[in-house]
Amino acid sequence: MFRTINTLLTIRISITVNLLIYYIQKLPLIGKLIKESSYANLNLKKTVSVIAFLLTLLWGFMMRFAYVGILVYLPVASLGEGLTEEQSLRQFVHIFAIISLGVACVSNVTVLEPKREKYVAVKLMRLSPTRYMKASLGYRYVTFLVYLLPALLLFGTLAGATITEAVLLTALITLWRIMAEYAHLKLFEKTGMVLIKHNVIVWSVIFFGYAVAYLPLLFNWVPSTETVLLSLPASLVIAVGGLLAVVKLARYSGYREAVDAANKRDDPLLNLGKMISEAEQKSVRVKDSDYKVEREQQDKIESKKGYAYLNSLFFVRHRSLIRGSVNKRLAICGAFGVAGVLLMVLFPELVQRLGWRLEVIFPFLGLIMYFMTVGEKICKTMFYNCDLSLLRYGFYRNEAYEHFQIRFGKVLGMNLSIAGALGVSLTAITASTGGGWLSRELLMIWICVIALSVFFTVHHLFMYYIFQPYSTELNVKNPLYYIVNMAISSACTVSIILRVSGSLLTAIILTLTLLYLLVAFVLIRRYGLRTFRVK
């Protein structure tokens, strides 16, 4: 078993070393010093392997600290104002248990997970599936326990748990996850079903699980998960069940069938890059019916000239792609409004008990509009169906600022319609609670959603014209694009954690939108002709 674990570690370290060399080559200045021959330099790679191994260990601890700290402790610490120490601990254990016991048991299992390492070890290197799976599962759950324990000791005690409770929680979660691995195997054995490949089920569990985890905290309700989970009967059941699962997994004889089912040769999950690239191209492919233009639309297009004509023609010929994205979001806003009004009218006592008020919505507006606006999808459509060809010509790149202005107006119109639908839904929900059709909070909500629609319109177009992140396969290649997008989405999340007041948030959003507009128009006018190109 130890020889197999050593082989697995060698494969993982080799992949990490090659990735390190690849990404260092992409760095400015330093990257030129790393030659292609580095991949074949064994002495260099042995040295880098030690660094890679240490980085792998460090990464394991960092990920568990980030998981427990950001997903569990930080929401309780920031949103749980007014909670006693005992209530904070109960919220902490509830969120951790729902995500780790419920969600992760469906979405994060090793035994039937399609994985490149599994394919390489069993299919290409001819390792015994039984030896591979026993070694893989053993290493996975020993390191799981070791990585998780320090994070739970730190954040668990900060939340009010004793050291004994933190250790017990770590052991119970580990044993429960081993039970889940065995349950997946038995499900496959009985029905032939590889649950982790059913994306609809997996994502439904993730969505529902995270809602169950965080909603009690948002509505100031303290669940009793901690009392049940850390009680003696529950602990004994999980401990005995986990140890039995360890024995069953060690004696299991059907690993070959499980590995074959998880790693089919043509499984797209084994080539994520190709799968994502094909999905991206398919998502922006135009329909043949869009080329048929009505006479009235044709007259409108022909009345325009230059880039205005080009962009009008583009938006008409890709109307099903573009309008489809907008219509889906309008439908979501409408359904949200109808469901909200029905809930307020049919269950007023429940809504009152949950403490509904319009002020609660403000911190979520940034994240909602981040996902609801359509700028990113339209930029992809423009690149694949128009700009990919035209950007090869200097005259087109030189006029980047002119077509940026035209597109800004088009995309802004669509995002404003989505913002309007969201504003109407929130107004209707508020009115149905007896809050009236006009109030100071409603006015600020409308200002926020309109300003955010402008903000994300300019954001996506600015990113497209300044960083131009797409390659010819529609893969995103520019790391700065990832970093800036991550910073924007993190800022939206921070507003939820900090619970900024509605008036302050409105002022911040308005100020940032005006600044972003100014900066984007100036920078694209000055640098767009050099940065907007095929890379």
Protein Blocks (a to p, Z undefined) as FASTA:
>chain_A
ZZmmmmmmmmmmmmmmmmmmmmmmmpghjlmmpcfklmmmmklmmmmmmmmmmmmmmmmm
mmmmmmmmmmmmmmmmmmmgoiafklmmmmmmmmmmmmmmmmmmmmmcfklgccfklmmm
mmmnopafklmmmmmmmmmmmmmmmmmmmmmmmmmmmnopafklmmmmmmmmmmmmmmmm
mmmmmmmmmnopafklmmklmmmmmmmmmmmmmmmmmnopacfklmmmmpmklmmmmmmm
mmmmmmmmmmpcklmmmmmmmmgfklmklmmmlmmmmmmmmmmcccfklmpccfklmmmm
mmpghjllmmmmmmmmmmmmmmmmmmmmmmmmmmmmmmmmmmmmmmmmlmmmnopafklm
mmmmmmmmmmmpmklmmmmmmmmmmmmmmmmpmklmmmmmmmmmmmmmmmmmmmmmmmmm
mmmmmmmmmmmnonojbdfklmmmmmmmmmmmmmmmmmmmmmmmmnopacfkopafblkl
mmmmmmmmmmmmmmmmnopafklmmmmmmmmmmmmmmmmmmmmmmmmmmmnccZZ
